[in-house]
Amino acid sequence: MLDSGCDISHPDLKENIIGGLNFTNDDGGDKTIFTDYLGHGTHVAGIIAATDNGKELLV
């Protein structure tokens, strides 16, 4: 998935996100930091990979 980043510590996602890369100049272009500053990438990741825990994905 290519998007605005991902909150890999999100409780609905943290068990299912296995990695990522930063392709922007955000965070000094550090490829290992793919923080989602917009929320969109985390939302899309939730549609794809959220854990079915009976709770809504809140970004």
PDB file of N, CA, C and O in Angstrom:
ATOM      1  N   MET A   1       0.836  -1.158   0.000  1.00  0.00           N
ATOM      2  CA  MET A   1       0.000   0.000   0.000  1.00  0.00           C
ATOM      3  C   MET A   1       0.891   1.235   0.000  1.00  0.00           C
ATOM      4  O   MET A   1       1.793   1.338   0.832  1.00  0.00           O
ATOM      5  N   LEU A   2       0.665   2.147  -0.889  1.00  0.00           N
ATOM      6  CA  LEU A   2       1.355   3.440  -0.887  1.00  0.00           C
ATOM      7  C   LEU A   2       0.360   4.497  -0.448  1.00  0.00           C
ATOM      8  O   LEU A   2      -0.697   4.653  -1.058  1.00  0.00           O
ATOM      9  N   ASP A   3       0.694   5.218   0.602  1.00  0.00           N
ATOM     10  CA  ASP A   3      -0.229   6.237   1.108  1.00  0.00           C
ATOM     11  C   ASP A   3       0.546   7.221   1.962  1.00  0.00           C
ATOM     12  O   ASP A   3       1.758   7.366   1.799  1.00  0.00           O
ATOM     13  N   SER A   4      -0.139   7.896   2.869  1.00  0.00           N
ATOM     14  CA  SER A   4       0.464   8.981   3.645  1.00  0.00           C
ATOM     15  C   SER A   4       1.252   8.507   4.863  1.00  0.00           C
ATOM     16  O   SER A   4       1.689   9.334   5.664  1.00  0.00           O
ATOM     17  N   GLY A   5       1.441   7.226   5.018  1.00  0.00           N
ATOM     18  CA  GLY A   5       2.148   6.672   6.163  1.00  0.00           C
ATOM     19  C   GLY A   5       1.244   5.739   6.924  1.00  0.00           C
ATOM     20  O   GLY A   5       0.160   5.392   6.454  1.00  0.00           O
ATOM     21  N   CYS A   6       1.685   5.326   8.111  1.00  0.00           N
ATOM     22  CA  CYS A   6       0.875   4.420   8.915  1.00  0.00           C
ATOM     23  C   CYS A   6       1.282   4.522  10.374  1.00  0.00           C
ATOM     24  O   CYS A   6       2.468   4.586  10.701  1.00  0.00           O
ATOM     25  N   ASP A   7       0.283   4.537  11.244  1.00  0.00           N
ATOM     26  CA  ASP A   7       0.537   4.507  12.689  1.00  0.00           C
ATOM     27  C   ASP A   7       0.685   3.042  13.082  1.00  0.00           C
ATOM     28  O   ASP A   7      -0.303   2.367  13.372  1.00  0.00           O
ATOM     29  N   ILE A   8       1.917   2.558  13.091  1.00  0.00           N
ATOM     30  CA  ILE A   8       2.162   1.136  13.353  1.00  0.00           C
ATOM     31  C   ILE A   8       1.961   0.751  14.811  1.00  0.00           C
ATOM     32  O   ILE A   8       1.998  -0.434  15.145  1.00  0.00           O
ATOM     33  N   SER A   9       1.749   1.731  15.686  1.00  0.00           N
ATOM     34  CA  SER A   9       1.474   1.414  17.087  1.00  0.00           C
ATOM     35  C   SER A   9      -0.026   1.365  17.372  1.00  0.00           C
ATOM     36  O   SER A   9      -0.430   1.097  18.504  1.00  0.00           O
ATOM     37  N   HIS A  10      -0.848   1.618  16.367  1.00  0.00           N
ATOM     38  CA  HIS A  10      -2.300   1.604  16.552  1.00  0.00           C
ATOM     39  C   HIS A  10      -2.733   0.216  17.007  1.00  0.00           C
ATOM     40  O   HIS A  10      -2.322  -0.778  16.409  1.00  0.00           O
ATOM     41  N   PRO A  11      -3.562   0.124  18.061  1.00  0.00           N
ATOM     42  CA  PRO A  11      -3.932  -1.182  18.624  1.00  0.00           C
ATOM     43  C   PRO A  11      -4.626  -2.122  17.637  1.00  0.00           C
ATOM     44  O   PRO A  11      -4.518  -3.340  17.782  1.00  0.00           O
ATOM     45  N   ASP A  12      -5.331  -1.592  16.642  1.00  0.00           N
ATOM     46  CA  ASP A  12      -5.996  -2.443  15.665  1.00  0.00           C
ATOM     47  C   ASP A  12      -5.065  -2.890  14.541  1.00  0.00           C
ATOM     48  O   ASP A  12      -5.415  -3.776  13.760  1.00  0.00           O
ATOM     49  N   LEU A  13      -3.890  -2.286  14.456  1.00  0.00           N
ATOM     50  CA  LEU A  13      -2.988  -2.583  13.344  1.00  0.00           C
ATOM     51  C   LEU A  13      -1.663  -3.206  13.743  1.00  0.00           C
ATOM     52  O   LEU A  13      -1.057  -3.934  12.957  1.00  0.00           O
ATOM     53  N   LYS A  14      -1.206  -2.926  14.960  1.00  0.00           N
ATOM     54  CA  LYS A  14       0.173  -3.249  15.330  1.00  0.00           C
ATOM     55  C   LYS A  14       0.556  -4.709  15.147  1.00  0.00           C
ATOM     56  O   LYS A  14       1.733  -4.998  14.933  1.00  0.00           O
ATOM     57  N   GLU A  15      -0.377  -5.632  15.222  1.00  0.00           N
ATOM     58  CA  GLU A  15      -0.059  -7.049  15.035  1.00  0.00           C
ATOM     59  C   GLU A  15       0.044  -7.444  13.565  1.00  0.00           C
ATOM     60  O   GLU A  15       0.563  -8.513  13.243  1.00  0.00           O
ATOM     61  N   ASN A  16      -0.452  -6.584  12.670  1.00  0.00           N
ATOM     62  CA  ASN A  16      -0.525  -6.952  11.253  1.00  0.00           C
ATOM     63  C   ASN A  16       0.370  -6.143  10.321  1.00  0.00           C
ATOM     64  O   ASN A  16       0.487  -6.481   9.143  1.00  0.00           O
ATOM     65  N   ILE A  17       0.997  -5.092  10.815  1.00  0.00           N
ATOM     66  CA  ILE A  17       1.891  -4.284   9.986  1.00  0.00           C
ATOM     67  C   ILE A  17       3.310  -4.828  10.157  1.00  0.00           C
ATOM     68  O   ILE A  17       3.834  -4.856  11.270  1.00  0.00           O
ATOM     69  N   ILE A  18       3.925  -5.255   9.069  1.00  0.00           N
ATOM     70  CA  ILE A  18       5.240  -5.891   9.179  1.00  0.00           C
ATOM     71  C   ILE A  18       6.390  -5.020   8.689  1.00  0.00           C
ATOM     72  O   ILE A  18       7.549  -5.423   8.785  1.00  0.00           O
ATOM     73  N   GLY A  19       6.093  -3.847   8.172  1.00  0.00           N
ATOM     74  CA  GLY A  19       7.176  -2.974   7.747  1.00  0.00           C
ATOM     75  C   GLY A  19       6.665  -1.827   6.913  1.00  0.00           C
ATOM     76  O   GLY A  19       5.461  -1.685   6.696  1.00  0.00           O
ATOM     77  N   GLY A  20       7.578  -1.020   6.452  1.00  0.00           N
ATOM     78  CA  GLY A  20       7.217   0.112   5.615  1.00  0.00           C
ATOM     79  C   GLY A  20       8.438   0.926   5.252  1.00  0.00           C
ATOM     80  O   GLY A  20       9.510   0.755   5.834  1.00  0.00           O
ATOM     81  N   LEU A  21       8.272   1.808   4.291  1.00  0.00           N
ATOM     82  CA  LEU A  21       9.343   2.699   3.852  1.00  0.00           C
ATOM     83  C   LEU A  21       8.788   4.084   3.597  1.00  0.00           C
ATOM     84  O   LEU A  21       7.644   4.239   3.169  1.00  0.00           O
ATOM     85  N   ASN A  22       9.600   5.082   3.860  1.00  0.00           N
ATOM     86  CA  ASN A  22       9.264   6.475   3.595  1.00  0.00           C
ATOM     87  C   ASN A  22       9.845   6.846   2.229  1.00  0.00           C
ATOM     88  O   ASN A  22      11.055   6.753   2.019  1.00  0.00           O
ATOM     89  N   PHE A  23       8.986   7.263   1.309  1.00  0.00           N
ATOM     90  CA  PHE A  23       9.425   7.694  -0.015  1.00  0.00           C
ATOM     91  C   PHE A  23       9.305   9.210  -0.175  1.00  0.00           C
ATOM     92  O   PHE A  23       9.270   9.711  -1.298  1.00  0.00           O
ATOM     93  N   THR A  24       9.242   9.949   0.949  1.00  0.00           N
ATOM     94  CA  THR A  24       9.075  11.402   0.915  1.00  0.00           C
ATOM     95  C   THR A  24      10.281  12.085   1.555  1.00  0.00           C
ATOM     96  O   THR A  24      11.242  11.429   1.956  1.00  0.00           O
ATOM     97  N   ASN A  25      10.214  13.389   1.641  1.00  0.00           N
ATOM     98  CA  ASN A  25      11.236  14.158   2.345  1.00  0.00           C
ATOM     99  C   ASN A  25      10.867  14.387   3.810  1.00  0.00           C
ATOM    100  O   ASN A  25      11.627  15.005   4.556  1.00  0.00           O
ATOM    101  N   ASP A  26       9.689  13.884   4.223  1.00  0.00           N
ATOM    102  CA  ASP A  26       9.300  13.999   5.634  1.00  0.00           C
ATOM    103  C   ASP A  26      10.343  13.337   6.511  1.00  0.00           C
ATOM    104  O   ASP A  26      10.988  12.370   6.107  1.00  0.00           O
ATOM    105  N   ASP A  27      10.501  13.860   7.701  1.00  0.00           N
ATOM    106  CA  ASP A  27      11.459  13.312   8.674  1.00  0.00           C
ATOM    107  C   ASP A  27      12.865  13.213   8.088  1.00  0.00           C
ATOM    108  O   ASP A  27      13.594  12.250   8.326  1.00  0.00           O
ATOM    109  N   GLY A  28      13.222  14.234   7.318  1.00  0.00           N
ATOM    110  CA  GLY A  28      14.563  14.284   6.733  1.00  0.00           C
ATOM    111  C   GLY A  28      14.809  13.214   5.683  1.00  0.00           C
ATOM    112  O   GLY A  28      15.960  12.923   5.357  1.00  0.00           O
ATOM    113  N   GLY A  29      13.743  12.621   5.146  1.00  0.00           N
ATOM    114  CA  GLY A  29      13.889  11.582   4.142  1.00  0.00           C
ATOM    115  C   GLY A  29      14.320  10.243   4.717  1.00  0.00           C
ATOM    116  O   GLY A  29      14.670   9.333   3.965  1.00  0.00           O
ATOM    117  N   ASP A  30      14.302  10.109   6.040  1.00  0.00           N
ATOM    118  CA  ASP A  30      14.678   8.840   6.673  1.00  0.00           C
ATOM    119  C   ASP A  30      13.710   7.754   6.217  1.00  0.00           C
ATOM    120  O   ASP A  30      12.518   7.816   6.519  1.00  0.00           O
ATOM    121  N   LYS A  31      14.213   6.765   5.496  1.00  0.00           N
ATOM    122  CA  LYS A  31      13.381   5.703   4.917  1.00  0.00           C
ATOM    123  C   LYS A  31      12.672   4.852   5.963  1.00  0.00           C
ATOM    124  O   LYS A  31      11.663   4.216   5.659  1.00  0.00           O
ATOM    125  N   THR A  32      13.188   4.832   7.194  1.00  0.00           N
ATOM    126  CA  THR A  32      12.623   3.959   8.221  1.00  0.00           C
ATOM    127  C   THR A  32      11.515   4.610   9.036  1.00  0.00           C
ATOM    128  O   THR A  32      10.884   3.949   9.861  1.00  0.00           O
ATOM    129  N   ILE A  33      11.269   5.909   8.812  1.00  0.00           N
ATOM    130  CA  ILE A  33      10.208   6.611   9.546  1.00  0.00           C
ATOM    131  C   ILE A  33       9.056   6.868   8.583  1.00  0.00           C
ATOM    132  O   ILE A  33       9.174   7.677   7.663  1.00  0.00           O
ATOM    133  N   PHE A  34       7.948   6.179   8.800  1.00  0.00           N
ATOM    134  CA  PHE A  34       6.784   6.367   7.926  1.00  0.00           C
ATOM    135  C   PHE A  34       5.549   6.754   8.732  1.00  0.00           C
ATOM    136  O   PHE A  34       4.463   6.203   8.554  1.00  0.00           O
ATOM    137  N   THR A  35       5.756   7.721   9.626  1.00  0.00           N
ATOM    138  CA  THR A  35       4.685   8.267  10.454  1.00  0.00           C
ATOM    139  C   THR A  35       3.588   8.851   9.565  1.00  0.00           C
ATOM    140  O   THR A  35       3.878   9.503   8.562  1.00  0.00           O
ATOM    141  N   ASP A  36       2.346   8.619   9.931  1.00  0.00           N
ATOM    142  CA  ASP A  36       1.210   9.129   9.172  1.00  0.00           C
ATOM    143  C   ASP A  36       0.767  10.466   9.751  1.00  0.00           C
ATOM    144  O   ASP A  36       0.055  10.502  10.755  1.00  0.00           O
ATOM    145  N   TYR A  37       1.179  11.559   9.130  1.00  0.00           N
ATOM    146  CA  TYR A  37       0.835  12.894   9.612  1.00  0.00           C
ATOM    147  C   TYR A  37      -0.552  13.337   9.152  1.00  0.00           C
ATOM    148  O   TYR A  37      -1.080  14.326   9.661  1.00  0.00           O
ATOM    149  N   LEU A  38      -1.141  12.632   8.213  1.00  0.00           N
ATOM    150  CA  LEU A  38      -2.457  13.000   7.684  1.00  0.00           C
ATOM    151  C   LEU A  38      -3.584  12.086   8.166  1.00  0.00           C
ATOM    152  O   LEU A  38      -4.743  12.501   8.184  1.00  0.00           O
ATOM    153  N   GLY A  39      -3.269  10.864   8.551  1.00  0.00           N
ATOM    154  CA  GLY A  39      -4.283   9.932   9.014  1.00  0.00           C
ATOM    155  C   GLY A  39      -4.868   9.045   7.929  1.00  0.00           C
ATOM    156  O   GLY A  39      -5.447   8.000   8.225  1.00  0.00           O
ATOM    157  N   HIS A  40      -4.721   9.453   6.680  1.00  0.00           N
ATOM    158  CA  HIS A  40      -5.324   8.695   5.583  1.00  0.00           C
ATOM    159  C   HIS A  40      -4.711   7.304   5.432  1.00  0.00           C
ATOM    160  O   HIS A  40      -5.433   6.321   5.264  1.00  0.00           O
ATOM    161  N   GLY A  41      -3.394   7.221   5.490  1.00  0.00           N
ATOM    162  CA  GLY A  41      -2.734   5.926   5.339  1.00  0.00           C
ATOM    163  C   GLY A  41      -3.120   4.941   6.434  1.00  0.00           C
ATOM    164  O   GLY A  41      -3.297   3.752   6.169  1.00  0.00           O
ATOM    165  N   THR A  42      -3.252   5.429   7.655  1.00  0.00           N
ATOM    166  CA  THR A  42      -3.665   4.571   8.762  1.00  0.00           C
ATOM    167  C   THR A  42      -5.093   4.093   8.548  1.00  0.00           C
ATOM    168  O   THR A  42      -5.408   2.936   8.829  1.00  0.00           O
ATOM    169  N   HIS A  43      -5.948   4.959   8.061  1.00  0.00           N
ATOM    170  CA  HIS A  43      -7.330   4.580   7.780  1.00  0.00           C
ATOM    171  C   HIS A  43      -7.383   3.484   6.714  1.00  0.00           C
ATOM    172  O   HIS A  43      -8.071   2.478   6.886  1.00  0.00           O
ATOM    173  N   VAL A  44      -6.660   3.681   5.621  1.00  0.00           N
ATOM    174  CA  VAL A  44      -6.642   2.691   4.546  1.00  0.00           C
ATOM    175  C   VAL A  44      -6.035   1.375   5.031  1.00  0.00           C
ATOM    176  O   VAL A  44      -6.536   0.302   4.695  1.00  0.00           O
ATOM    177  N   ALA A  45      -4.962   1.449   5.816  1.00  0.00           N
ATOM    178  CA  ALA A  45      -4.365   0.237   6.386  1.00  0.00           C
ATOM    179  C   ALA A  45      -5.371  -0.492   7.257  1.00  0.00           C
ATOM    180  O   ALA A  45      -5.382  -1.722   7.290  1.00  0.00           O
ATOM    181  N   GLY A  46      -6.218   0.251   7.965  1.00  0.00           N
ATOM    182  CA  GLY A  46      -7.249  -0.360   8.791  1.00  0.00           C
ATOM    183  C   GLY A  46      -8.266  -1.124   7.971  1.00  0.00           C
ATOM    184  O   GLY A  46      -8.737  -2.182   8.390  1.00  0.00           O
ATOM    185  N   ILE A  47      -8.608  -0.602   6.811  1.00  0.00           N
ATOM    186  CA  ILE A  47      -9.526  -1.305   5.921  1.00  0.00           C
ATOM    187  C   ILE A  47      -8.892  -2.617   5.449  1.00  0.00           C
ATOM    188  O   ILE A  47      -9.570  -3.637   5.326  1.00  0.00           O
ATOM    189  N   ILE A  48      -7.601  -2.575   5.191  1.00  0.00           N
ATOM    190  CA  ILE A  48      -6.898  -3.744   4.664  1.00  0.00           C
ATOM    191  C   ILE A  48      -6.528  -4.738   5.759  1.00  0.00           C
ATOM    192  O   ILE A  48      -6.696  -5.943   5.573  1.00  0.00           O
ATOM    193  N   ALA A  49      -6.027  -4.257   6.900  1.00  0.00           N
ATOM    194  CA  ALA A  49      -5.343  -5.164   7.827  1.00  0.00           C
ATOM    195  C   ALA A  49      -5.733  -5.043   9.294  1.00  0.00           C
ATOM    196  O   ALA A  49      -5.027  -5.576  10.150  1.00  0.00           O
ATOM    197  N   ALA A  50      -6.822  -4.368   9.615  1.00  0.00           N
ATOM    198  CA  ALA A  50      -7.178  -4.219  11.029  1.00  0.00           C
ATOM    199  C   ALA A  50      -7.552  -5.559  11.649  1.00  0.00           C
ATOM    200  O   ALA A  50      -8.142  -6.418  10.994  1.00  0.00           O
ATOM    201  N   THR A  51      -7.206  -5.721  12.898  1.00  0.00           N
ATOM    202  CA  THR A  51      -7.579  -6.897  13.666  1.00  0.00           C
ATOM    203  C   THR A  51      -9.073  -6.841  13.967  1.00  0.00           C
ATOM    204  O   THR A  51      -9.594  -5.789  14.337  1.00  0.00           O
ATOM    205  N   ASP A  52      -9.755  -7.958  13.811  1.00  0.00           N
ATOM    206  CA  ASP A  52     -11.181  -8.018  14.120  1.00  0.00           C
ATOM    207  C   ASP A  52     -11.331  -8.201  15.622  1.00  0.00           C
ATOM    208  O   ASP A  52     -11.403  -9.324  16.122  1.00  0.00           O
ATOM    209  N   ASN A  53     -11.377  -7.067  16.340  1.00  0.00           N
ATOM    210  CA  ASN A  53     -11.457  -7.120  17.793  1.00  0.00           C
ATOM    211  C   ASN A  53     -12.757  -6.517  18.325  1.00  0.00           C
ATOM    212  O   ASN A  53     -12.888  -6.265  19.523  1.00  0.00           O
ATOM    213  N   GLY A  54     -13.702  -6.292  17.438  1.00  0.00           N
ATOM    214  CA  GLY A  54     -15.002  -5.764  17.859  1.00  0.00           C
ATOM    215  C   GLY A  54     -15.018  -4.279  18.132  1.00  0.00           C
ATOM    216  O   GLY A  54     -16.025  -3.746  18.597  1.00  0.00           O
ATOM    217  N   LYS A  55     -13.916  -3.599  17.850  1.00  0.00           N
ATOM    218  CA  LYS A  55     -13.833  -2.155  18.066  1.00  0.00           C
ATOM    219  C   LYS A  55     -13.633  -1.463  16.731  1.00  0.00           C
ATOM    220  O   LYS A  55     -13.087  -2.042  15.792  1.00  0.00           O
ATOM    221  N   GLU A  56     -14.082  -0.216  16.656  1.00  0.00           N
ATOM    222  CA  GLU A  56     -13.877   0.561  15.443  1.00  0.00           C
ATOM    223  C   GLU A  56     -12.431   1.023  15.360  1.00  0.00           C
ATOM    224  O   GLU A  56     -11.777   1.236  16.380  1.00  0.00           O
ATOM    225  N   LEU A  57     -11.933   1.176  14.124  1.00  0.00           N
ATOM    226  CA  LEU A  57     -10.618   1.755  13.908  1.00  0.00           C
ATOM    227  C   LEU A  57     -10.751   3.258  14.048  1.00  0.00           C
ATOM    228  O   LEU A  57     -11.401   3.906  13.227  1.00  0.00           O
ATOM    229  N   LEU A  58     -10.146   3.813  15.071  1.00  0.00           N
ATOM    230  CA  LEU A  58     -10.190   5.255  15.311  1.00  0.00           C
ATOM    231  C   LEU A  58      -8.824   5.828  15.029  1.00  0.00           C
ATOM    232  O   LEU A  58      -7.824   5.377  15.588  1.00  0.00           O
ATOM    233  N   VAL A  59      -8.778   6.812  14.171  1.00  0.00           N
ATOM    234  CA  VAL A  59      -7.508   7.415  13.787  1.00  0.00           C
ATOM    235  C   VAL A  59      -7.369   8.769  14.422  1.00  0.00           C
ATOM    236  O   VAL A  59      -6.360   9.446  14.220  1.00  0.00           O
TER     237      VAL A  59
END
